[in-house]
């Protein structure tokens, strides 16, 4: 239960809860303004000095695209809390849900530009602050003027280090070097920004940790971009998602912001230090403006998606990387097993009970529902596990459907 007051701040409501703590909306009675207060889940005495030092750095991150940190405090019941600017609006995560999963290209580019400018400021010496957790839930859109605000810098690193974690961030947006425990630098934030931009443009995640080449955003079914920026936008997004940080086409957030601004203004590429792409890489060079490449020349065979047909999902499917892979596998296996068991019981009822009883019909319908559920979860499982899950699901569905077909004929005796 949240306290009614924290120091001079009067708590109004809880705004959210994450792995590292909860965020409250509160009112500062002294300065007459709303604030957001972050309370870490657990704070050990040895963490306090480091958290306070980290807070001093964060208070220097004063930029129009960064949620401002006003300071920190300590109370007997609350060993440490962080006081931040309160932003009334929505997160990009909420915006994506409202818009059906993806945004139009111009809006997505404007949001990415705001994040890139925030990172460019934070990455500059002498601060050199790495965010480490760029994701839709940490990007806010202020309601009054649609200003983009990047939140949640810093403190996660201190708390995660105490818990023994070497990889800090959210898996779906985490760079390969972070996931491998090799640490993070400015380019890791750019990889996460590329993942965020890919999701805003397509409604899907790229392959996690760049283990497989991502499909160009313009080649995702249902996604269309203006012809003038299509290939350049693909080049930029895929270039940020390169597995090797040294090979990412842009190495600094300032360069990314400059390129995004040029795309929004319809200007030629402005970044002279961009790394040229090679045909063997998973991205292509920006097109020349005099002779724009055709869609056919842009989409060579190696870019074809390597996915099995997804039942019940339409052209977009169930976005295999959108959900928890382990949960999808467990649910698919469990539902397939349930469908087999229920289907066998249904067969027994079909062979013993007359059609007028109806029990066999209900049991077999239940088996069909379980089997369909198994196939739906299989569609969202990792690609390497999807085929065997499909086989189990279709076998269970076949057993149940065959029982339904035999139901009208009654018992054999």
Phi and psi in degrees as a GROMACS rama.xvg file:
@    title "Ramachandran Plot"
@    xaxis  label "Phi"
@    yaxis  label "Psi"
@TYPE xy
-75.7971  143.46  UNK-2
-68.7386  155.216  UNK-3
-74.3247  -31.3674  UNK-4
-138.209  142.875  UNK-5
-127.043  104.795  UNK-6
60.3961  -128.378  UNK-7
-88.1749  5.06825  UNK-8
-99.4932  130.195  UNK-9
-96.9675  116.762  UNK-10
-71.0943  132.09  UNK-11
-101.518  -51.2134  UNK-12
-165.025  166.932  UNK-13
-87.3541  129.911  UNK-14
-91.6189  -31.9836  UNK-15
-179.581  168.562  UNK-16
-140.053  135.18  UNK-17
-131.935  -172.519  UNK-18
-66.1738  -24.414  UNK-19
-101.056  -9.25115  UNK-20
159.428  -168.922  UNK-21
-117.411  157.102  UNK-22
-121.324  130.323  UNK-23
-116.338  147.838  UNK-24
-91.8194  133.688  UNK-25
-141.159  168.695  UNK-26
-119.904  129.165  UNK-27
-86.6161  105.14  UNK-28
-67.9681  -23.738  UNK-29
-78.3056  -48.347  UNK-30
-96.2052  -0.420809  UNK-31
56.6751  56.0949  UNK-32
-150.84  156.021  UNK-33
-79.64  143.701  UNK-34
-136.042  166.136  UNK-35
-112.215  135.706  UNK-36
-119.281  127.609  UNK-37
-104.193  128.191  UNK-38
-114.701  113.35  UNK-39
-61.7672  148.241  UNK-40
-60.9343  -49.3666  UNK-41
-135.219  134.45  UNK-42
-132.444  112.967  UNK-43
-85.7807  152.747  UNK-44
-54.2517  -36.368  UNK-45
-71.5182  -13.9908  UNK-46
-83.5479  -22.0679  UNK-47
-59.7893  -45.2004  UNK-48
-64.3714  -40.2559  UNK-49
-68.0408  -39.7951  UNK-50
-63.8391  -39.4328  UNK-51
-67.6124  -39.3698  UNK-52
-64.7079  -41.2582  UNK-53
-62.757  -38.949  UNK-54
-62.8253  -37.6938  UNK-55
-60.705  -38.0763  UNK-56
-68.0025  -43.0875  UNK-57
-65.4427  -31.1334  UNK-58
-65.8918  -16.827  UNK-59
-87.107  -6.23452  UNK-60
-84.4578  74.0235  UNK-61
-104.421  101.372  UNK-62
-148.275  147.891  UNK-63
-67.7756  -14.04  UNK-64
-105.816  11.1999  UNK-65
-121.388  132.783  UNK-66
-64.1545  120.365  UNK-67
-73.4575  137.216  UNK-68
-98.1111  119.607  UNK-69
-83.0311  -30.9025  UNK-70
158.567  -169.209  UNK-71
-134.641  170.637  UNK-72
-155.957  175.044  UNK-73
-147.725  137.028  UNK-74
-131.628  160.407  UNK-75
-54.4241  -40.7608  UNK-76
-87.0551  -14.5579  UNK-77
-131.395  91.7513  UNK-78
-58.1645  -31.5887  UNK-79
-152.46  136.962  UNK-80
-146.947  152.012  UNK-81
-113.957  130.781  UNK-82
-105.803  125.108  UNK-83
-129.971  167.459  UNK-84
-61.6174  137.098  UNK-85
-92.7278  123.542  UNK-86
-110.708  114.338  UNK-87
-87.1442  117.114  UNK-88
168.66  -149.017  UNK-89
-128.719  156.21  UNK-90
-83.874  161.853  UNK-91
-63.549  -31.1497  UNK-92
-59.946  -45.3505  UNK-93
-67.951  -38.592  UNK-94
-61.8059  -42.4881  UNK-95
-61.6328  -39.903  UNK-96
-63.8439  -41.4009  UNK-97
-65.305  -34.5381  UNK-98
-93.3831  8.58988  UNK-99
83.4084  18.4917  UNK-100
111.253  -24.2214  UNK-101
-148.348  165.456  UNK-102
-116.818  161.038  UNK-103
-68.9197  157.302  UNK-104
-58.9386  -42.4879  UNK-105
-65.3258  -42.3537  UNK-106
-66.5004  -40.9089  UNK-107
-62.5173  -40.2538  UNK-108
-66.5194  -38.2478  UNK-109
-64.0238  -41.5334  UNK-110
-65.4819  -45.3756  UNK-111
-61.9585  -36.4083  UNK-112
-62.7822  -43.1255  UNK-113
-60.499  -42.9696  UNK-114
-65.4562  -42.6402  UNK-115
-63.1776  -39.996  UNK-116
-67.4575  -36.8096  UNK-117
-63.3012  -44.0702  UNK-118
-66.8359  -38.7948  UNK-119
-59.4671  -40.5361  UNK-120
-67.5075  -45.9347  UNK-121
-67.7823  -31.5789  UNK-122
-79.0405  -15.6543  UNK-123
-69.3232  145.363  UNK-124
-63.9289  150.952  UNK-125
-88.4659  -0.623902  UNK-126
-69.9044  -57.1122  UNK-127
50.8518  50.0699  UNK-128
-89.5797  124.241  UNK-129
-97.8903  132.605  UNK-130
-73.8024  -51.0115  UNK-131
77.5091  -7.83002  UNK-132
-146.053  53.8112  UNK-133
-71.5595  122.18  UNK-134
-160.653  163.73  UNK-135
-57.8712  -33.4162  UNK-136
-69.5692  -16.331  UNK-137
-102.872  7.16147  UNK-138
-114.356  119.016  UNK-139
-106.927  145.868  UNK-140
-114.537  112.183  UNK-141
-69.5099  133.4  UNK-142
-66.0551  -38.3596  UNK-143
-66.8138  -38.0192  UNK-144
-137.469  10.0184  UNK-145
62.008  24.5105  UNK-146
-70.074  136.163  UNK-147
-84.3188  132.82  UNK-148
-131.279  125.675  UNK-149
-95.7605  126.911  UNK-150
-116.351  170.821  UNK-151
71.0396  43.3122  UNK-152
-74.9277  144.445  UNK-153
87.4712  -63.4769  UNK-154
-65.9077  -24.7267  UNK-155
-58.8502  -34.0529  UNK-156
-62.808  -41.431  UNK-157
-66.2719  -46.5132  UNK-158
-70.119  -37.0528  UNK-159
-69.2472  -35.4518  UNK-160
-61.8084  -39.8856  UNK-161
-65.1739  -35.0792  UNK-162
-81.1385  0.0296541  UNK-163
87.5746  9.66146  UNK-164
-82.0927  135.358  UNK-165
-100.916  -21.6757  UNK-166
-107.598  118.414  UNK-167
-111.507  128.834  UNK-168
136.497  -172.005  UNK-169
-103.447  127.898  UNK-170
-53.9572  -43.3215  UNK-171
-62.3353  -24.3427  UNK-172
-113.203  2.10429  UNK-173
-78.4879  138.31  UNK-174
-71.9804  155.723  UNK-175
-57.1652  -37.8571  UNK-176
-69.9428  -34.0815  UNK-177
-65.4841  -46.1324  UNK-178
-62.0125  -32.5273  UNK-179
-82.577  -0.454777  UNK-180
75.9052  21.6666  UNK-181
-91.9115  8.86281  UNK-182
89.2899  177.595  UNK-183
-135.696  147.37  UNK-184
-134.965  -166.107  UNK-185
-57.4327  -35.5533  UNK-186
-69.7032  -24.0749  UNK-187
-66.8671  -40.9328  UNK-188
-62.4875  -36.131  UNK-189
-68.085  -36.0734  UNK-190
-61.2748  -45.4717  UNK-191
-63.6716  -37.3207  UNK-192
-63.8977  -40.5105  UNK-193
-61.0532  -40.0258  UNK-194
-65.3234  -42.7854  UNK-195
-60.8367  -45.2561  UNK-196
-64.826  -39.9266  UNK-197
-59.4424  -44.3467  UNK-198
-66.0671  -42.5224  UNK-199
-63.4678  -34.4297  UNK-200
-80.687  -33.4485  UNK-201
-115.27  -19.2154  UNK-202
78.8749  9.4673  UNK-203
-132.048  162.306  UNK-204
-90.78  147.38  UNK-205
-71.5827  166.085  UNK-206
-54.5425  133.787  UNK-207
-63.0662  135.817  UNK-208
59.9167  20.6067  UNK-209
56.6396  33.1505  UNK-210
-68.3531  -27.06  UNK-211
-129.275  154.369  UNK-212
-63.0229  140.003  UNK-213
-81.0757  146.568  UNK-214
-70.5912  134.299  UNK-215
-55.0276  138.67  UNK-216
-52.9702  -38.6012  UNK-217
-69.934  -15.8918  UNK-218
-93.4001  -4.19928  UNK-219
-71.2933  130.103  UNK-220
-54.323  133.384  UNK-221
88.0141  -5.54625  UNK-222
-102.374  128.352  UNK-223
-130.782  140.105  UNK-224
-125.196  157.592  UNK-225
-57.6579  140.007  UNK-226
-58.163  -34.1635  UNK-227
-65.4886  -25.6391  UNK-228
-116.636  -3.39609  UNK-229
-57.4733  -54.0801  UNK-230
-72.149  -34.8248  UNK-231
-68.2431  -36.2156  UNK-232
-67.5811  -41.0403  UNK-233
-59.5329  -44.3392  UNK-234
-59.9398  -44.2634  UNK-235
-66.3876  -49.2938  UNK-236
-64.4967  -48.9185  UNK-237
-67.2031  -32.3653  UNK-238
-66.3199  -33.4017  UNK-239
-73.1621  -20.358  UNK-240
-95.288  15.3788  UNK-241
-65.1972  139.589  UNK-242
-63.7224  -37.9234  UNK-243
-88.5448  117.506  UNK-244
-60.0164  -28.1278  UNK-245
-70.7612  -18.8304  UNK-246
-101.98  1.78277  UNK-247
-65.6252  136.17  UNK-248
-62.2391  -30.4924  UNK-249
-122.816  136.587  UNK-250
-107.273  -9.03896  UNK-251
-132.789  146.499  UNK-252
-62.468  -32.8984  UNK-253
-59.8893  -39.3593  UNK-254
-66.7016  -40.3834  UNK-255
-63.5319  -44.0866  UNK-256
-61.6475  -41.2807  UNK-257
-62.6356  -42.8924  UNK-258
-68.32  -40.0265  UNK-259
-64.0566  -40.4737  UNK-260
-62.8668  -41.0427  UNK-261
-64.354  -40.511  UNK-262
-62.5264  -42.9459  UNK-263
-65.4393  -33.4748  UNK-264
-90.4328  -1.93148  UNK-265
70.0831  29.0494  UNK-266
-99.6755  157.282  UNK-267
-63.2783  167.089  UNK-268
-59.983  132.325  UNK-269
-104.128  -16.1357  UNK-270
-87.7681  113.742  UNK-271
-82.6167  -18.5006  UNK-272
-94.6604  9.06988  UNK-273
-62.5081  138.536  UNK-274
-75.0091  127.847  UNK-275
-68.4372  143.166  UNK-276
-84.8988  155.763  UNK-277
-117.864  153.733  UNK-278
-61.8169  -24.4693  UNK-279
-82.546  -7.28355  UNK-280
-84.2808  175.153  UNK-281
-93.3595  20.7436  UNK-282
-146.817  165.696  UNK-283
-122.293  155.31  UNK-284
-69.0896  158.506  UNK-285
-64.1739  145.778  UNK-286
-73.5754  157.804  UNK-287
-77.9012  145.425  UNK-288
-75.6434  -24.0166  UNK-289
-71.0247  -39.3241  UNK-290
-130.082  81.492  UNK-291
-63.1349  136.832  UNK-292
-69.6888  147.505  UNK-293
-78.1129  165.231  UNK-294
-64.6819  -35.5644  UNK-295
-66.184  -39.9997  UNK-296
-72.1433  -23.7046  UNK-297
-78.9147  -22.1432  UNK-298
-113.507  71.7376  UNK-299
-70.0779  168.841  UNK-300
-57.2054  -35.6506  UNK-301
-66.1945  -10.0451  UNK-302
-90.0637  -2.58611  UNK-303
-63.0977  135.942  UNK-304
-64.1468  136.931  UNK-305
-100.327  71.9919  UNK-306
-131.627  145.941  UNK-307
-75.4265  156.707  UNK-308
-57.0687  138.233  UNK-309
-105.118  110.66  UNK-310
-73.0665  152.737  UNK-311
63.5038  8.55519  UNK-312
-113.414  -5.90015  UNK-313
69.8288  -165.137  UNK-314
-67.954  -30.5031  UNK-315
-84.2741  -24.0806  UNK-316
68.4971  -160.006  UNK-317
-104.691  19.1558  UNK-318
48.274  76.4224  UNK-319
-47.8746  -33.6974  UNK-320
-88.1328  2.81056  UNK-321
-77.424  -23.2992  UNK-322
-116.931  179.138  UNK-323
-71.7345  113.829  UNK-324
-60.6789  -43.7332  UNK-325
-63.1269  -39.8602  UNK-326
-64.6355  -40.8166  UNK-327
-63.4348  -40.9461  UNK-328
-64.3589  -47.2286  UNK-329
-61.5496  -44.5556  UNK-330
-64.9476  -40.7978  UNK-331
-64.4215  -45.3722  UNK-332
-63.7614  -44.4522  UNK-333
-62.5869  -42.7252  UNK-334
-70.6807  -35.8808  UNK-335
-62.4844  -44.817  UNK-336
-62.143  -42.9711  UNK-337
-62.2975  -41.359  UNK-338
-63.6179  -41.0053  UNK-339
-60.6319  -49.1549  UNK-340
-62.4536  -47.7394  UNK-341
-64.9022  -39.1614  UNK-342
-62.1693  -39.742  UNK-343
-63.868  -44.6939  UNK-344
-60.7298  -38.4693  UNK-345
-62.0572  -40.9014  UNK-346
-60.9075  -42.3497  UNK-347
-60.706  -44.4779  UNK-348
-64.0312  -39.3029  UNK-349
-60.8175  -39.4747  UNK-350
-78.9198  -16.4092  UNK-351
-111.149  -43.4868  UNK-352
-94.4585  149.117  UNK-353
-71.8019  156.797  UNK-354
-58.1767  -29.9656  UNK-355
-65.1392  -18.0241  UNK-356
-68.6325  -41.9363  UNK-357
85.0565  -13.0775  UNK-358
-63.4198  -43.6303  UNK-359
-60.9059  -38.8898  UNK-360
-62.7507  -45.1279  UNK-361
-63.5798  -42.7454  UNK-362
-64.4626  -43.9272  UNK-363
-67.9472  -35.2875  UNK-364
-63.4113  -40.663  UNK-365
-59.8051  -40.0311  UNK-366
-64.493  -39.664  UNK-367
-62.8639  -43.1086  UNK-368
-62.2085  -44.1045  UNK-369
-61.1177  -42.174  UNK-370
-66.0703  -40.9437  UNK-371
-63.7757  -41.845  UNK-372
-59.5488  -40.439  UNK-373
-61.1891  -41.1557  UNK-374
-67.7176  -36.6013  UNK-375
-65.4589  -42.1308  UNK-376
-69.4916  -33.7248  UNK-377
-62.3366  -34.7887  UNK-378
-64.8193  -23.5945  UNK-379
-102.134  8.20115  UNK-380
-84.447  162.645  UNK-381
-57.1558  150.697  UNK-382
-59.484  -35.479  UNK-383
-68.2385  -23.4886  UNK-384
-101.099  -8.95552  UNK-385
-66.6401  -38.835  UNK-386
-63.6592  -48.1339  UNK-387
-67.4964  -32.7747  UNK-388
-67.3814  -38.1793  UNK-389
-60.7451  -44.3039  UNK-390
-59.8866  -47.481  UNK-391
-62.9621  -42.5615  UNK-392
-64.8286  -43.0679  UNK-393
-69.3866  -35.9769  UNK-394
-63.3072  -43.2434  UNK-395
-63.3278  -40.9141  UNK-396
-65.7639  -40.8728  UNK-397
-61.9215  -42.2588  UNK-398
-60.8162  -43.309  UNK-399
-68.559  -42.7175  UNK-400
-65.3591  -39.5402  UNK-401
-62.6961  -38.0839  UNK-402
-62.2114  -39.2152  UNK-403
-65.2164  -37.1417  UNK-404
-68.082  -33.3043  UNK-405
-83.1877  -14.7399  UNK-406
-55.141  -45.9279  UNK-407
-63.7587  -20.391  UNK-408
-83.0051  -10.7011  UNK-409
76.2168  -172.221  UNK-410
-67.3454  154.81  UNK-411
-75.7216  -28.0861  UNK-412
